[in-house]
Amino acid sequence: MTKQTIGIIVHGATGRIGSTQHLASALLPIINEGGLALGDDRLLPRLLLVGRDEDRVAAAARAHGVADWTTDLNAALASADHAIFFDAAATGQRAATLERALAAGKHVYCEKPLAPTAAQATALLQTARARGRKHGVVEDKVHLPGMQKLAALTRAGAIGRIVGFRLEFGWWVFDGRERPSQRPSWNYRADGGGLVLDMYPHWRYVIEGIVGRIVRVASAQWTALPQRIDENGARYDVAIEDSAATLVAIEGGAFGTIMSSWATRVRRDDLFTLQVDGTGGSAVAGLHRCHVQGSADTPAIAHFSVMKDIGADYRIGWSEAPPLRSYCNPYRAGWEQFLRHVAADAQFACDFSAGARDVAFAEACRRSMAERTWIAMPEA
């Protein structure tokens, strides 16, 4: 067995996603296990952490046991020892940062969204193709155990022909007065913030990967909490939506709904749930669990009583979906696929074309709100 090294620049290494998910849960476990198996060989990542604040990036390097770090992005991009550039830094700066990485000859992998607009995302796709560079975007949600179980049920035909779906997501994010906010203030700024640009790119690949291809949308967005307090204790006006509701039409004629909000309190199975209804049954999945109800176990509900609670337990008749044979951390699963794509030219589904469609979905929803009409999704 031979071992080869591949250099990876991790930009945004001090952020929550970059540090806790991509480093601690994905890249470092691969390194600690001696690299990624590629046939009889192993591919060992060599990391270079990049951040703006010297103290924070140095602390992140120490915490993760990474020897190489810098605050100089230009120097990192000039390194001939690092073939891959990964970006998990600020959304508003992503398109320009990825353009620089591609110009430096790097293969590029990045968090969502790929860019603030579909036009910018498409331009990045064209640039990557023109330069012959490998490219990809993170699709972690589809690797969640609950979503994997749900996908297995739909693929196997366990719920029959799909007739509808319902996606619900969110929780209450404090505005900083009563309690500190659980999300950074940039999420609520016009430059790269907003729930739709943040989360709808994920909903696109989850829906199209499990339910069906999206053909058009009718959407509304609003701001439930118009003022918030930032990390420095200063009050500011929220410039972007924190809640959204969307009606989605998929190929074949079925419809579904998306309800997402940072201003809702949770009383459902999980913070993120997707229910898919079919002619043969229904299945509902959260982050980890998935339950299914077949036709034989579906209650024959004929009416309800306006005078008294009939005491029905609507959770009866649902059973746990079969467990997964194995489970890989969603972020690690994405990294393993991308590394195999770069090193061995393995197929990779979530490239920049998928990332551009993610942004097109978010853009279509915002257009629907502005124009008060259905908006068709691009065919490509």
N, C-alpha and C positions, 0 to 999 in steps of 0.2 A: 504494500500500500504506500502510495506517495502522497505528500501533502503539498498543496499549493496555497499561497496567500493572496488575498484580494483586499485592496485598500478601500475603505469606505469613509467618506467625509460625512459626519453627522452634524448638520446645521440646525440650530435650535435645540441643542443638547441639554440646555438647562430648563426648558419648559416641561410642564407636567407630562404631556404626551411623549415628548422625545426621551425624557429621562426614565419615567416609570414603565412605559409600554415598550418603546422600541429598543431601549438599552437594557433595562433590567429584566424584561419579560421575553425578549427575542434574541437580540444579537449576543448579549453576554452568555446566555445559556448555550448558544451554538458554539461560542468560543470555549467555554468551560468544558464542553463535551468533546473537545478536540477537533471541531470543525464540522461542516456539513458533508454527509456522505454523497459522493458522486461516483457511482459504480464502485470500483476498487480504490478510488482516491478519496481524499478529503479536502474540502475547501475551507480555509481558516480566515475569517475576517480580521483585518487589521484596522483599528478605528482611529480616526482623528476627529476630536470633538471641537466644534466651533460655536462660540457664543459672543455676545457683545460685551458682557461684563466680565472682566478678568477674574475677579474674586469668585463669582458664581461658576464660571466654567472650570476654574481650577478645582473648586470644591466638588463639582460633579465628576471630574476626572478621578479625584482621590476616592470618592465614594464608590465608584464603579471599578476602580483598579485599572483605569486606562492611562497609559503613559503619555500619549500625545494629545495635546490640545493647543488651541490658539484663539485669539480674537481677530486675527487677520484673515478675512475671507479670501482676499486676493491671493495670499500666500498659499492657502489651502488649495484653491483651485489650480494653482500653478504646479502642485505636487504631481510628479510623474508616478509616484508610488500608490496613488489612490485613483482607482478607475471609476468608482461609483460616488455620486453625490446624492445625499438624502436630505430633504428639507421638511422640517416640522416647525419652522419659525412662523412669523406673523403672516396671516393670509394676504393682507394687502400688499405685501412686498414679494409674494411668491413668484408671480409671473416674471418680474425683472430678474429675480435671483436665479430662476431656472434657465432663463435665457443666457445668463453669464456662465452657468455650469455647462450648458450645451456648447457654447462658444469655446469653452476650455476643453472640449472633447470628452466630457464625462458621460457615462450612462447615468440616467436620472430616475430616482424613485422619490415619491413625495406623498405627504398627507393631503387630505381633501380640504377644500376644493382645489382643483388644479390651478384655477385662475378666477378672478372676480367676474369675468364675462365669458360667454361661449366663444366670442370672436378671439379673445386672447388665448383661450384653451386650444382652439383649433390652430392658431398660429404656432403655439408650442409644439403641437403634434406634427405640423408640417416641417418645422425646424429640426425636430428630432429625427424624422424620417430622412430629411435631406442630408443630415450629417451622419446617418447610419448608426445612430446611437440607440441602445436599448432604453425603454422608458416604461414607467408604471406608476400607478396610484394605489394607495392603500384601500383595501376593501375588507376591513376587519369584521364588520357586523355579520356578514354572511357566514363567517367561520364560528360564530357563537354556537354553543352546543344546542340551545333551543332552536335556532334557525336551521342547523344541520338536520335535526330530527324532523322539523316541519318540511324541509326540502325533500327528505327521503320519503315522507308520506305522499307528497304531491307527485313526485317522480314515479312512485310505485302505483299510482292510481288509487290509493286507499280512500280518497275522499271523492272520487269520481270527477265529473266535469265541474270545473270551478265556476261558481255563479256569483261570487262576490268576496270581498275581503275588507278588513278593518285594521288599520295600523294606528296605535296610540303610543305617544311618547311624551315624557316631560315630568317635571316636578316643580316645586316652588323655590325660586331663587330669590333670596332676601335682597331688599334694595339698599342695605347698608345702614339703615336707621335703627331698626329693632335688633338686628343681628348682622354680622358681616356677610357680604355677598359671597356665594360659593363659586362665582365665575368672575374672571377678570373684566375690567371695564371696557376693554377693547371690543368685547363681544357685543357691546351696545352702541358702538360708534359706526358712523357711515362707512369708514374705510376698512372694509373686510369683515364687518360684524353682521349681526342679524341671524335669526334662527333659520331662515330659509337657506341662505348660503352655507351656513354651518352644518345643518343636518339633512337637508333634502338631497344632496348628492349621495348620502348613504341610503336614503329611502329608495332612490332610483334603482340601485343595483340589487337591493333586497327584493323589491317588488318584481323586477324583471327577471331575477334569478330564481324566484320561487313561484310567483303567481303568473306573470305573463308580460308581454311587451306593452309598454305604455304608448297609447296613440294620441290622447289629448287630455287636457286638464282644465278644471275651473277652480279657481283658488281665491282665498281672501286671507289677508294678513293684517294684524293690528298690534298696537302697543298697549299692553295692559298697565304697565307701570312707567309713566312718562318721565319720572325723575329718579335718579339713583345717586348713591354716594360712592366715589371711587376709592382706590387703595390709599390715597393720601388724605381722606376725609373731606374731600371737596364735592359739593353737589354739582351734578351735571344733567343736562337734558338728554334723554334717550333719543337717538336719531334713527332708530331702525326697529323693525318688528321683534317682539318677543313671543308671539303666538301666531299660529296659522292653521287654517282648515282647508282641505283640498279634496275635491271630487275627481277621481281618476278613472278614465276609460281605458280598458286593455283590449288587445286583440281578441276577437271572438265574441265581443258584445257585453262582457261582464263589466261591472263597475265596482269601485272600492272607495274608501275614505281614509284620509290621513288627518289625524288630530295631533298637533304638536304644540307644546307650550312650556315656557319657563315660568308660567304664572298659574299653575294648577297644583292642587294637592292630590296625592296618589291614593286611590282606593280601587285598585285593580290587582291582577296577579303579579305584575312586575313594573319596573320603570319604563320598559319598552315591551309592547306586546303586538303580535300580529296574528289575527284570526283569519283563516281561510275557510269559506263555506263551499261545499260541493254537493252534487246530487247524491253522493254515497255517504256523506258524513261531513263533519267539520273538525278542524284542528286549530288549537290556539297555542302559541309558543311565546315564552318570555326569553330572557337572556340565557337561562339554563334549562328550564323545564318545558315540556310540551305535552299537552293532553289532547286526546282525540275522542270523538263520539260518532259512532257509526249509525246507520239508519235504524238498525234493530234496537239500539239503546236510546234513540231520540224520543222524548216524551210527546204524546199526542195532545198538544195544548189547543183547546178549542175556544177558550174565553178567559176573562179575568173578572174578579169581583170588585165592584166599586164600593161595597159596603164593609168588607172585611178582608184581612190578609188571609189567603187560603193556605199559607204555610208551606208552599212548595219549595223544595231545595233544588235549584237548577244546576247545582254542581254534581248531583247524582247522575250516573250514566256516562261520566267521562273517565277515561283510563289513561294511564301514563303511556307515552310513546315508548317504543323499544329503546334501550340505552345504546349509546354509541360504543362501537368496539374499541375505539381509542379516541383521544382528544388532544389536540395541539393548541397552545395559546394562539388566538386569532392573529396577533401581530407577528408571532414567529412563523405561522403558516404562510403569511404573505411574504415575509423575508425569504423563507426557504424557496418559495416558488420563483421570486425575482432573482435570487442568486443562481438558481439552476438555469433560468432564462439567460442570464448574462454569461455564465461560465460554460454551459452546455447547450445553449440555444434551444432549451425546452420551451414548449408552448406556454404562453402567459396571457390570460384573458383580460386582465385589468390594466391595459396599457393606456396611453394618453387618449386614444379614441374613446375608451370607456369613460375616462376622466372628463373629456369634452362633453359627452352625453349627460354626465352627472350635472355639469354646470348648465347645460341647455335645459334640463328639467327644472332646476331652480329658477332660471331666467323665465321660462314659460309660465311658472306659477306667479312670479311677480308681474309679468305682462298681463296675465289674466286679471289680477287685481286692478291694475292701472286702466285696462280697457273694458273691464266688466263683461268679459265674454270668455267662451271656450278658446283655448289656444292649442293648436296641434303641435305635437312633438316632431322634431326632424326625423325623416325616415332612416337616415344613415346612423 
